[in-house]
């Protein structure tokens, strides 16, 4: 089981179109501190290659990150990100 698999499990269980989590919420789910790289928007790209990317890509959610607020809004791919603003 990969480090970010618990995040994927959590997202798969969601019925909502949008799921908002703080960085701390994510850290609680994965049982560890997010790397410093998570403070860069590139770490959150859906088309990235990191193990964290698989956690949300496989669940059908796309992350919209607020780096300053250390928050992530995961939006179901069934709803476009522009509909959530």
C-alpha positions as CSV (number, residue, x, y, z in Angstrom):
1,X,0.0,0.0,0.0
2,X,1.4,3.4,-1.0
3,X,1.6,6.4,1.3
4,X,-1.3,8.2,-0.5
5,X,-3.6,5.2,-0.9
6,X,-5.6,6.2,2.2
7,X,-6.4,9.5,0.5
8,X,-7.6,7.6,-2.6
9,X,-9.8,5.4,-0.4
10,X,-11.3,8.4,1.3
11,X,-12.1,10.1,-2.0
12,X,-13.6,7.0,-3.5
13,X,-16.1,6.9,-0.6
14,X,-17.3,10.4,-1.2
15,X,-20.7,11.0,-2.7
16,X,-20.2,14.8,-3.0
17,X,-19.1,16.6,-6.2
18,X,-16.7,18.7,-4.2
19,X,-14.5,17.6,-1.3
20,X,-12.5,20.2,0.6
21,X,-9.6,19.2,2.7
22,X,-6.9,21.1,4.5
23,X,-3.3,20.0,4.2
24,X,-3.6,18.9,7.8
25,X,-6.7,16.8,6.9
26,X,-4.7,15.1,4.2
27,X,-1.7,14.5,6.5
28,X,-4.1,12.9,9.0
29,X,-5.5,10.6,6.3
30,X,-2.0,9.5,5.0
31,X,-0.5,9.3,8.5
32,X,2.4,11.6,7.8
33,X,3.5,15.1,6.9
34,X,3.2,16.3,3.3
35,X,6.5,17.0,1.6
36,X,7.8,20.5,1.1
37,X,7.1,19.9,-2.6
38,X,3.3,20.1,-1.8
39,X,3.8,23.8,-1.4
40,X,4.2,24.1,-5.2
41,X,1.3,23.9,-7.5
42,X,3.1,21.5,-9.8
43,X,2.9,18.8,-7.1
44,X,-0.8,18.8,-7.4
45,X,-1.1,18.6,-11.2
46,X,-3.4,15.8,-12.4
47,X,-1.1,14.8,-15.1
48,X,1.9,14.5,-12.7
49,X,3.9,11.4,-12.2
50,X,4.2,11.3,-8.5
51,X,2.5,8.6,-6.3
52,X,0.2,11.3,-4.8
53,X,-1.3,12.0,-8.3
54,X,-2.6,8.4,-8.6
55,X,-4.5,8.8,-5.3
56,X,-6.9,11.4,-6.9
57,X,-6.6,10.6,-10.6
58,X,-7.9,7.1,-10.0
59,X,-10.9,8.4,-8.0
60,X,-12.2,10.8,-10.7
61,X,-11.4,13.9,-8.7
62,X,-9.2,16.8,-9.8
63,X,-7.4,18.9,-7.1
64,X,-7.7,22.7,-7.1
65,X,-5.1,23.8,-4.6
66,X,-5.0,27.0,-2.6
67,X,-1.3,27.1,-1.6
68,X,-1.6,30.2,0.6
69,X,-4.5,28.7,2.6
70,X,-3.1,25.2,2.5
71,X,-6.4,23.9,1.3
72,X,-7.4,21.5,-1.6
73,X,-10.7,21.3,-3.2
74,X,-11.2,18.0,-5.0
75,X,-13.7,18.4,-7.8
76,X,-15.3,15.4,-9.4
77,X,-14.5,15.2,-13.1
78,X,-18.2,15.0,-13.8
79,X,-18.3,18.7,-12.9
80,X,-15.9,21.1,-14.6
81,X,-13.6,23.1,-12.3
82,X,-15.1,26.4,-13.8
83,X,-18.5,25.4,-12.5
84,X,-17.1,25.3,-8.9
85,X,-15.8,28.9,-8.7
